[in-house]
Amino acid sequence: MRRFRIYDSGPDTTSDRYTAVFIKAEHGAGQRYFMYVGFNSVPTHPAAGIWQHGELRELPPANNWDNVGNRIRLNQLPEECQRLLLQEAAE
């Protein structure tokens, strides 16, 4: 299972309130990068859900990440988000 860090930007800040960064570097096209997922509290909702992937060149700070939020634990996420994140980490 891939390990990750979760950040919370707080309520009413952005449409993708949560960001999970997988801490194992990936490699491709001669470069190193870190995969992340930005999501909201209802990621599978047909009209309002967000579950978006991206890549970072550097691993963000361990505790707080400017403009993205404070680090939180998995159990602080809504249950649906926990389930999806664990499912993705297992892939």
C-alpha positions in Angstrom: 0.0 0.0 0.0 1.3 3.4 -0.9 1.7 5.9 1.9 0.3 9.4 1.8 -0.1 12.7 3.6 -3.5 14.5 3.8 -4.0 18.2 4.0 -7.2 20.1 4.8 -7.6 23.7 3.6 -10.7 24.1 5.8 -14.4 24.6 5.2 -15.5 27.1 2.6 -12.1 27.8 1.2 -11.8 25.8 -2.1 -13.9 23.3 -4.1 -11.2 20.7 -3.5 -10.8 21.1 0.3 -8.6 18.0 0.8 -5.3 17.1 -0.9 -3.6 13.7 -0.4 0.0 13.4 -1.6 1.5 10.0 -2.1 5.0 10.1 -0.6 6.8 7.6 -2.8 8.3 9.3 -5.9 7.2 8.2 -9.3 9.5 8.3 -12.3 8.8 9.1 -15.9 10.2 10.9 -18.9 13.5 11.2 -17.0 11.9 13.1 -14.1 10.9 12.4 -10.5 7.4 13.5 -9.4 4.8 12.9 -6.6 1.2 12.0 -7.4 -1.6 13.7 -5.5 -5.4 13.7 -5.4 -7.5 16.9 -4.7 -11.0 16.1 -3.5 -14.0 17.4 -1.6 -16.2 15.8 1.0 -18.6 14.2 -1.5 -16.2 12.9 -4.2 -18.6 10.5 -5.9 -21.6 12.9 -6.1 -22.7 13.1 -9.7 -22.9 16.9 -9.9 -20.8 18.2 -7.0 -18.1 15.6 -6.5 -14.4 16.3 -7.1 -11.6 13.6 -7.2 -8.8 15.1 -9.4 -5.3 13.8 -9.9 -2.1 15.7 -10.4 1.7 15.7 -10.1 4.1 17.7 -8.0 7.9 18.1 -8.6 8.7 18.1 -4.9 7.2 16.5 -1.8 5.3 19.2 0.3 6.2 19.9 3.9 5.3 17.3 6.5 3.0 19.4 8.6 1.5 22.5 7.0 1.5 23.4 3.4 1.0 27.0 2.4 -2.2 27.6 0.4 -3.2 23.9 0.7 -3.8 23.6 4.5 -2.9 21.7 7.6 -2.0 18.1 7.7 -4.7 15.8 9.1 -5.2 12.1 9.9 -7.1 9.7 7.7 -9.9 9.3 10.3 -10.6 13.1 10.1 -11.9 12.7 6.5 -15.5 11.8 5.7 -15.9 8.0 5.5 -16.5 8.0 1.7 -13.2 9.9 1.2 -11.3 7.5 3.5 -12.6 4.5 1.6 -11.7 5.9 -1.8 -8.2 7.1 -0.7 -7.4 3.7 0.8 -8.7 2.0 -2.3 -6.4 4.2 -4.5 -3.4 3.7 -2.2 -3.8 -0.1 -2.5 -3.5 0.1 -6.3 
